[in-house]
Amino acid sequence: MAAAVANGLKKEQTRPNKCAVISGPTNPMVTPLLTDLYQFTMAYSYWKAGKHDERAVFDLYFRKNPFGGEYTIFAGLEECIKFIAHFKLTEDEIAFIRSSLPPTCEGAFYGYLRGINCSDVEIYSIPEGSVVFPKVPLMRIEGPIAVVQLLETAFVNLINYASLVTTNAARHRFVAGKSKLLLEFGLRRAQGPDGGISASKYCYMGGFDATSNVAAGKLFGIPLRGTHSHAFVSSFLSPDEITDKSLKHHDGSSVCKDFVSLVKTWLNKLKGSRILGGIFSETNQSELAAFTSYGLAFPGSFLALVDTYDVMRSGVPNFCAVALALNDLGYRAVGIRLDSGDLAYQSCEARKFFQTIEKEFGVSGFGKMSITASNDLNEETLDALNKQGHEVDSFGIGTHLVTCYAQPSLGVVFKLVEINNQPRIKLSEDVTKVSIPCKKRCFRLYGKEGYPLVDIMAGENEPPPKVGERILCRHPFSESKRAYVVPQRVEELLKCFWPGSSDKKREDLPPFKEIRERCIKQLEQMRPDHMRKLNPTPYKVSVSAKLYDFIHFLWLNEAPVGELQ
């Protein structure tokens, strides 16, 4: 009976194939050996039992949204497709597998490994950069069971961190607001080189504007940002160390032969100011030398770290002296970075200082000088700064962002839902771990205001939801949780990204910046109460009435019946 019901849940879709060259994985460590040993022991067992070519269907999904939120961003699909496009075991890899398995394993198995690839695997996936929710398959993988098992660990690895850190970046963007510049500064604190590269890539996807990571900038075209460290400031002793003091005017019309003296002149003017003179007296001369030297090196992009000694008594006045000298020569300084202390208070005081200069000395736009803040920032810090009131224009965020300090893993799983057209279910005393069986189609239903209302899973043979049609949406496991929905728009979520040997059309992998744009657009489409940090409204994930009945039929059919004595 289960087979008959399952067959009724199927529907073949055929479209003309479309192929394009796909490059290899970004990380050379992503090879067929990037897997757990038990994938090879299972592959051998399948092969030994003659089951290795049986057609299996697996769902890759997660069970709970991260960070106490109610949404997740799906990321990592492109790397999965690159992985399978080049999946082939080398002779060295096969020799290593042979040495790792028991000597009782038959030699013919290694000949089988030598011949496998992913030409008979099909991948259906939600497009990368989409907002996604628990239980809904992010990817559906179909193919010979032994081959698909060999993909499992790599797929989970490539999706888990990518989706987690993209979501973390999106949450930081939501708290910071659209108008703020967000800079990813996490490379030095990331978990190894790949953690750093992946974090830069997926934070940019999640809404950050730039990275400090030069390698990621080259690989993915992410804008780069960076200035100098405290070491640069403290490496100078006095302005006397600066030997080349000349600086051309921005338009090339003249040369200032002693830029250092011009800076000192402006510093004295600031000291003599009726309003500013009471804020500082003698500034740190090594800091002044460092800022002057940096201004000479980068007159068109001067941004200084101002908290090495004292922000308001030294750092800000020294910065302003250099910025004003640059202004005399036609250059516009960028601003300052704060990296310690009370960021809300310091940013407000620095802004007042800038505005006073603009007013007193008539320097147009000086009051709007950019203020960047860093120093172990996270969602909570950004939220607190918003509540306190601040004048920060951009945030440099590192450790808490790239390490996903608030939650270390998304908990992606990879579950068998069908084999040889027979649906399979994974049962558990913990109902959240019960899988949803059979090959499914997934849809997102939108309401009148354009917001998504619910995601619904249905058997493959069921007619898709239609606009204006009343649809019963059921919680997969709770009988009392159900609702009728009349959608104003219906979006099918799973698309074919790898057709294998079939003639189905393959979706193109979009350029990385298009994926980022999709992510930002998807987030803007979400209802604000699903997005908020505190007590967000849960988004509804459901199954069709027919699939609900089948889940519970299969559950009762597969679960052993207890006996009381």
ABEGO torsion letter per residue (X at the ends): XAAAAAAAABBBBBBBBBBBBBBBBABAABBAABBBAAAAAAAAAAAAAGAAABBBBBBBBBABBBGGBABBBBBGAAAAAAAAAABBBBAAAAAAAAAABBAABBAAAAAAAAABBAAABBBBBBBBGBBBBBGBBABBBBEBAAAAAAAAAAAAAAAAAAAAAAAAAAAAAAAAEAABBBBBAAAAABBEAAAAAAAAAAAAAAGBABBABAAAAAAAGBBBBEBBBAAAAAABABAAABABABBBBAAGABBBABAAAAAAAAAAAAAABAAAAAABBBBBAAAAAAAAAAAAABAAABBBBAAAABAAAAAAAAAAAAAAAAAAAGBBBAEBBBABEBAAAAAAAAAAAAAAAAAAAGBBGAAABBBBBBGGBBAAAAAAAAAAEBABABBBBBAAAAAGAABABAGBBBBBABBGGBBBBBBBABAAABBBBEBBBBBBBBBAAGBBABBBBBBAABBBBBBGBBBBBBBAABAABBBBBBBABBBBABBBABAEABABBBBBBBBAAAAAAAAAAAAAABBAAAABABGBBBBBBBBBAAAAAAAAAAAAAABBBBBBX
